[in-house]
Amino acid sequence: MQLRIGNGYDIHRLVPGRPLILGGVRLEHPDGLGLDGHSDADVLVHALMDALLGALSLGDIGTHFPPEDERWRGADSLVLLEQVVALVAERGWQVLNIDTVVVAERPRLKPHIAAMRDAIASRMGLAPEQVGVKATTNEGLGPTGRQEGIACHAVALLHRP
């Protein structure tokens, strides 16, 4: 069996007038903020897609879904994730598991973790126990700690039988 591991990272600025979507789940920020980006700016799913693409040396999401392309304006990141998972399968690989860490001071993410795992697992054709979603704060440090944005780190393990 062949194995590949990929690593992804994304960060988006928090701004007024935008929805806050993480892991395909719409959340309410205490200050009414959302993530700024060309698509729905779901940093969790974006980091995950970069991890999957990186595992197979297929570039990053900007290569596949460039922000200059109006087709992707406001796109549902879970739909884009399905396309990335299809690329993985077309090349004969399967996802063994993924693990992610969302870095955000607010809102509190713990009550939404199960829904995020379920949404991602269902779009990827995985069992929820193959999908790790964790949340942490940055203890007031850096741009996430100052609540300027939300970031996410992700890893994906693929195998080819």
Rosetta blueprint (number, residue, H / E / L):
1 M L
2 Q E
3 L E
4 R E
5 I E
6 G E
7 N E
8 G E
9 Y E
10 D E
11 I E
12 H E
13 R E
14 L E
15 V E
16 P E
17 G L
18 R L
19 P L
20 L E
21 I E
22 L E
23 G L
24 G L
25 V E
26 R E
27 L E
28 E L
29 H L
30 P L
31 D L
32 G L
33 L E
34 G E
35 L E
36 D L
37 G L
38 H L
39 S L
40 D L
41 A L
42 D L
43 V H
44 L H
45 V H
46 H H
47 A H
48 L H
49 M H
50 D H
51 A H
52 L H
53 L H
54 G H
55 A H
56 L L
57 S L
58 L L
59 G L
60 D L
61 I H
62 G H
63 T H
64 H H
65 F L
66 P L
67 P L
68 E L
69 D L
70 E H
71 R H
72 W H
73 R L
74 G L
75 A L
76 D L
77 S H
78 L H
79 V H
80 L H
81 L H
82 E H
83 Q H
84 V H
85 V H
86 A H
87 L H
88 V H
89 A H
90 E H
91 R L
92 G L
93 W L
94 Q E
95 V E
96 L E
97 N E
98 I E
99 D E
100 T E
101 V E
102 V E
103 V E
104 A L
105 E L
106 R L
107 P L
108 R L
109 L L
110 K H
111 P H
112 H H
113 I H
114 A H
115 A H
116 M H
117 R H
118 D H
119 A H
120 I H
121 A H
122 S H
123 R H
124 M H
125 G L
126 L L
127 A L
128 P H
129 E H
130 Q H
131 V E
132 G E
133 V E
134 K E
135 A E
136 T E
137 T L
138 N L
139 E L
140 G L
141 L L
142 G H
143 P H
144 T H
145 G H
146 R L
147 Q L
148 E L
149 G E
150 I E
151 A E
152 C E
153 H E
154 A E
155 V E
156 A E
157 L E
158 L E
159 H E
160 R E
161 P L
